[in-house]
Amino acid sequence: MKILIVDDEPRHLRGMAKLVSAMRPKAEILVAKDGASAIAIIQQNPPQIVLTDIQMPNMDGLTLLKWLEDKEHRPKVVMVSAYNLFEYAQTALRHGAYDYLLKPIDIDKVEDILGRLDAQLAAESMQSEASEKLQHRLKLTSSAYQNNLLLSWLSGNLSAVEQVELEALDIVQGSGTVIFSELTIRLEEDKSLYTLALLQQLEHLGSCYGQASTFSINTLREDAFQAITIVRTPSPFLRRDEIRLAFSELNKEWLLYGRLVHGMGTSCLSLVEQLPHAYRTAQTACEYNFHDCWQGVLFYDELNHSSKSFHLDGERLFEALQDNDPMAAIMLCRSAFQELAGEGHTEPQLIKECASLTLMKLKSRTRDVVERNFGSVLTNTVVTEIPACDSYGELLALMESQIRELHQALRNMKQGKNEIIMEQCLSWIQENYMEDLTLEMAAEQFAFNSSYFSTLIKSRTGKSFSDHITEARMRRAKQLLRDGHLKIYDIAAQCGYRDTKYFCRVFKKQNGLSPEAYKHNSLTTNRDEI
């Protein structure tokens, strides 16, 4: 194994080379000071693994990664950087980086990455060997070779010789159509264990309407299985309701394994001339099964490809999130996306983009209101969860879940803020009780509507605003009465009461004694203690 380490800082370069050499003593360690030097080494002595810094002169690590992107035999690239920036990591992963490693280097993480790389390279090596053997067998197997010809044809990669072979195939003679089927797999097991059965069922079902041939196609998604069924028919599919029902029943049978959907392509008067186009239309129809309203079976010509606008006012949504119940915000979201969906005729990717945009706007709008880590949750939803949604219902449920969580986060922050305001309000009352305080003055002081502020104080403390003023005044009055130096009318004035008789009534109501009696009892108690 050859491992190339790229870093413009000599000390880091030596340290990483020494570390990797110690971990993999049998590996050949190559070093380069920047991306340009790395390219020269890769062209002459291709490594299996590249560990590269990002910020470097001449050519940085991301440029090196992009250069490797379209190479036939590209190494596994691990980006190494001191910058923990989401944009760097996102760009690196988009251009095919295997992993992202932060400086200062964690030895355990390096060992973990190298271990995973060892396992993957070994698996790919075995797969490559097996693939070569299988390729030879496929050549010898007519049906498999036929499928390979058809796949190459549909992807536009046929040679002149293969084109002649294809045109001689029985399955592309005459008229017919193509069905594109996709199974999104829920079970965490080897999909090859049951996908063969699905291929057989699809071919059997297609043969009910003409001569059928079904074969699988490669997909980049590990959780999905895709298949094409070519059906030769003397005339276009006329029994649509019957076909829809039959394929819908098949979908139900496969619910245990995942979500099975089908796109029916346009009819071909000449399969050999029109099948590639029919294949693309079937694939598009299958993608539009994202909309649950099609129930997993859609004929391409049922689409009207209408263009819908997205109408969701971000400020109105944010205001709705301030309510005690999140349903107002959820209903706004549902209504906007229902309009955008256009009864199943809007491109699924557009709906996902609008969902991502909505969450990013909410992230920006609430950045200074909720805890910072919640912004990371929204970003992760946009980057990973929304693209992975296979249906409109799943996407809408995800959006509603995020709205509920954001609503709760806003409530938590609001409750915390209200607690602080209550403490400040009580301190303000304590400092200003001798003034002629009113609820309106307090509400203005803390930038609230007076009616809402009154309700807030009562709900948070169990007492009204006037109760708190009275308590603060009574505490001060009792303190002055215990001191015994002031007259009752002076104490009343210092506690914010202009009317001494009113002060006496309030004091007796609160304490069960008149101010004079309370003063007398306090002085008597003090003399007894002396």
N, C-alpha and C positions, 0 to 999 in steps of 0.2 A: 504494500500500500504506500502511496505517495501523498504527503500532506504539505500543502503550500501555505506559508504564513506570510501575510503582507502587512507591514506597519512602517510608517516613516520615522518613528522614534526608535533609535538603536537599542535603547535599554529595554523597551517593551518587546521589541522584536527578539532580542536574545532571551529574555525571560520566558516568553511564550514558547519559543523553539525548544528551550531547555525543558520546560514543563511537559510539552507534548511528547518530546523524545523520551522522557522518563516514564510517561504513561503508556507509550506505544514504542518500545525499544526496537521492534522489528520494522517499524515504518521508516521510509526515507523522508527526511525533513528537508523541504525546500524553503528558501526565504527570498522576499522581494521588498524593496523599500517604498514602492508605490504601485498604482494600478498599471502603469505603462510597463514597468519591469515585470510585473506579474504576467501580463499578456505574453511577453516574449518567452517566459518560462513555460507557460501553458501550451503555447504553440509547439515548443520543442520537446517538452517532457511533461505531458499531461498528468496532473494529479487527480486523485479521486476526491480529495477534500481540500477546500480552501477556507482558511480563517483570515478574514481581512478587516482591517480598520476602515472606518468610514471617512474621516477627515484626513486627507493626504494631499500633498502637492502633485502637480503634473496630471494625475488622474485619481479621483477619489474612489472609495469602495463601491458606492452606488453606481457610478459610471462603469466600473469593472463588471458589476453584477449585470447591468443592462447589456454589456458587450457579450457576456456569456449566454444571455437569454435565448438566442436563436441558434446556438451551436449544437450540433448533433450529439456530441459526447460531452455534455457539460458536467463539471464536478458538483458535488454538494457544497454549497457556500454558507458559511456561518459568519454573520456580520458581528464585528466587535467594536464597541463604541463606549465612550465615556458619557455620551449624551442620551439621557433617558427621555427621548422625545417620541411622541406617538407618530408624528409625521415620518420620521426616519424608519421606525419599525414597520409602518404601513407600506411605505414605498418599497422597503426591502422585501417584505413578504409578497407584495404584488408582483415583483419581478423575479420571484422564485427562490428567495433565500430559504435555506433549510431552518435556520434558527437565528436568534438575536441574543448576543452575549454582552453584558455590561461590564465596563471597567469600574473599579478594580476587579480583577478576575477572581471568581469564586472557584477554587480547585474542584469542589464537588460537582459544580455545574458543568465544568469542562469535561470531567470524567463521564457525567451523565450523557452529554451530547455526543461524545466520542463513542460511548457504548451503543447509543441508538443508531449512530451512523454505521458502526460495524455491523449491526444486525440488519439494517436496511440494505447496505451494500452486498452483504452475503445473500440476502433474500433476492435482490435484483440479479445477482450473478447466477443463482440457481434458476431464477425465472427466465433469464436470457438463454441459458443452456436448454431449459425445457422448451422455450419458445422456438428455438432452432429445430429441435427434434419434431415438435408439433407442426411446424411449418412444412416440413418434409412430408409428414403424414397427410396434411391437408391437401397437398398437391395430388396425393394419390387417392384421395377420397372425393369423388365427383360432386356430391351434394355440398360438402364443405367448400370445395373449390368454387362451386357455383355461387355460394353465398359471398365468398370473398370477392368474386368478380362483381357481383351486384353492389356490394359496399363500396368498392373502388370506383365503380361507375357513378354511384350517387354522390360521392365526394369529389368527382371530377378528376380521378387519378389513374384512368385507364391508359395503357399503352395501345399502340395501333394494333398489335397482335391480339391483345386482350379484348379490344373493341370488336374485332371479328368474331372471337369466341363468344362474347356476350350476345351479339345479335343472332347467334345460332341457338341460344337457349330457348327452350319451349316456353318458359314462364313469362317471357317478355313479348310473346307473339300475340297479336290481336289487341282487344280492348280490355279495360279493367281499371283498377285503382290501387291505392296503397293505404294501409292503416298503420299509424305510428302509435305504439303502446309504451307506457312507462309505469313502472312499479317503484314507488318510493318505499324503501324497506325500513320497517321498524325493528325487526329482530336483529340482535347482535350475534349473528352466526354466518357461516359461509353461505353466501347467496346461491352458489352453484348447486347446493343441495336441493333446491326446489325450483330454480328458474327453468330447468329443463322441462319440468312438468308444465310450467306456464307456457313455454314455447309450443308444446304439444297441444295444449288446450286452445291457444290462439289459432294455430293452424287448423285444428279440427273445426273451430267456430267459423273461420274464414271459408273453409271448404263447403259450408252450408250454402254459400252464395256464389260459388264458382271454384275453379282450380286455384288452390292456395299454396303458398310457400312462405314459411315464417323463419326468420333468423335473427339472432341478437346483434346489436351494434355496440361499439365501445362508447363508454361515457366516462367523463372525468370525475363524476360523483361516485363516491364509494357506497353511498346509501341508495343508489338508484340502479335499476335494470331497465334497459330499453330494447325494444324489438320492433321489427318491421314485418308486416304481412302483406305480400303482394297477392292480389286476387284477380284472376282472369275471369271476366264476365262478358257475355255477349252484349250487354247493355248496362247503363249506369245503375247504381243502387237505387231501386225503386221502392223497396220495402223498408223504408227508413225507420218507421216505428218498430217494426219487428227486429231490425238490426240493433236499434238503440236498446230495446228491452233485453235482447240476448247478451249484449256486452255489459249492460248494467248488472245483470244477474251474475256474470263472471266477476265483476268488480266486488260484489258482495261476498263471493266465495273466497276472495283473497284479502278480505279485511283483516284477518288475523295476521297476515304477513306485512301488510302495508296498504298504501293508497294506490290503486290501479286506475289509470285513465287512458283514453284512446282518442286520437285525432283521425278523422276520415278525410283523405285527400280528395282533390278534384278528380273527376272521371277523365280517363284517357281513351280517345278513339284509337290511338296507336301507342301502346306501352313503350315500345322501343324508342319512340321519339319524345314522349311526354312524361315518362315516369319520373325523371329527376325533378321536374316541376311539381308533379303530384306529391312526391316525397316531401318537398319543402312545405307545401300547403298542409300536408298531414302533420308535419312537425309543428307548424304554427298553430294548427287547431288543437293539438295536444297541449301546447303551452297555455292556451286560453282556457283549458280545463282548470286552471288556477281558480277560476270563478266557479263557486259551488253550484250556481244555478244550472250549469250544464250537466250536472250529475255524472261527470266523468266520461261522457260520450258527446263529441261535437263534430259535426260536419263542417268543413271549411267554408262552404258557401252559405252557411247560416250566419257568418260574421258579417257585420256591416262596416267594421273598422272605423267607427265614428270617433271623432276627436272631442274629448271632454276637457273642460277646464276644472281646475281645483279651487274651490271656494271655501277656505277655512281661515277666518280672521284670527291671527295669532294673538292679538290683544284681547279679543273677545273670549278666546279659549283660556287665556291666562286669568281673566276676570272670573270666568266660571270655575276655575280651579280654587278660587278663594272661598267658594261656598262651603257650607258645612258638609254637604253631600256631593260626591264626585259625579253623580249622574248627569248633572247639567253639562259638564265638560265632556262626558262620554257620549251623550246624545248629540252634541255639536260635532264631535268627531265622526260618529256613525253616519249622521246626515250628510256630511261633506264627502265621506268616502263612498257612501251609497250613490250619491249623485255622480261622483267621478267614475265609479265602476260601470256606469252606463248599461246596466242589465247584462253584464258579461261581455260587452263589446270593446272595452278599453284594454289596451296593452298591459299585461301584468307588470312589466318592468316600470312603466310609468306610475302605477299605483304604489309600488315599492319605493320609488324615488320620492313620491309625495309623502309617504309615511316617514321616510328618513329625514326629509326636509322639515316636517312638522316637529319631530323629536329634537332635531338640532336647533330649531328656533326656540323651543321650550327650554332647551339647555342654556342657550344664550340669555333668554329672558329671566331665568331663575338663578343665574350664576351667582349673584350676590345675595340670594335669599335662602337657598338650601345648602346643605353640607356639600363640600367640593367633591367627595367621592361619589355622590349621586350623579354628577355630570359624567363620570367615567362609566357608570352603569348605562346611561343613555347612549354614550358613544359606542359601547360594546354591542348594544342592541342594534344600532345603525349598521355597524361594520359586519357583524356575524349573524345575528338572529333574524333580522328582516330579510336579507338575501336568501336565507335558508327556508323561509316560509313557502310551503307548497300549495297553499290555498288561501283564498280571500278570507275565509272564516278564521284560519290560523293567524293571519296577519292582523285582522281586526281584534282578535282576542289578545294578541301581543300588545297592540296599541292600547287597548283598554286596561291591560295589566300595568303598563307603564304609566298611564294617566292616574290610575288608582295609587300607585306607589308615589308618584310625584305629588298627588293631592295630600297623601299622608305625610310626606316629607315637609310640605308647606305648612300643614297643620301643626306638626311638631315644632317647626321653627317659630310659627306664629304664637303657639302656646308659650314657648320659652321667652319670646319677646314680650308677650303680655305679662308674664311673671315679673320680668325686669321693670316694666312700666309700672306695675302695681307697687313694687318696692320703692321706686322713685316717687310715685304719687304719695305714698304714706310718709315718706321722708319730707316731701314738700309740705304736706299738711302739718307735720310736726314743727317745721321751721317757720310756718306762717299762720299758725292757729290764732294769733292775736289780731290778725286782720279780718276784715269782713269777707270771708271766703265764700264763693258760690260754686256750684257744679259747672256752670258755664266757664268760669275762670280756669278751673282745673282742666276742663276739656280742651280749652284753647291752649293752655300751657303744654299739654301733651299731644296736641294736633289730632284730636278726636272729635267726632260728632257728640254733642252733650248727651243725647239719648242713648247712643251706643256705649258711651263711656260709663254712664250710670249703670247700665246692664252688666258691663264688663266688671266693674268694681264689685257689684253684688254677687255675680257668679264666681269670682275669684276669691272673695274674702268672706262671703256670707253676711256682709254688713253693707249698709248704704253709705254714700259719701258723707251725709250729715252725721251718721253714727260715728264715723272715723274722726270728724272734726270735734264732736262732743267728747269723745274719749281722750283726744289729745289735750283738750282744754281742761277736762276734769283731772287728768294726771298732773298738769301744772298747778291747778287750783289746790289740790291736796298737798302738793309739795310746799306751796306758799303758806297754806293754813298750818301745816306742821311747824314751819319756821316761826310763826306767831308774831312777826314783826309788822305786818301790814294790816290795814283796816279791810273789812269785807269789800267795801266799794272799790278800794285800790286793787284788790285781788281780782275782782270782776273785770275791771278795766284791763288789767294785764293779761287776762285770759280771753279777751276779745268780746266781752259783754258790756254794752253801753248802759244797759238797764240792770241795776243791782238786784231788783226784785225778781226779774226773769232769771238771772244767774242763780239766785237762791232756790227758785223752784226747780230748775234743771238739776242743780247739785243734789237736792234732796231726793229727786226722782231717781237719779243714778246711784246714789250712795245710801239712801235710807235715813240720812241725817241732814239737818240744816248745816250750812257752812259754819255757823257759830258753834253748834254742838260738836261738830267734827273738830273744830279748832280747840275747844275746851277739852275734849277727850284726849286729843293729841298732847296738849300741854300737861295734863294730869299724868298721862303715861310717862312723859319725859321726866317729870319731877320724881315720880315713884322709882324710875330706873336710877336716878341720881342718888 
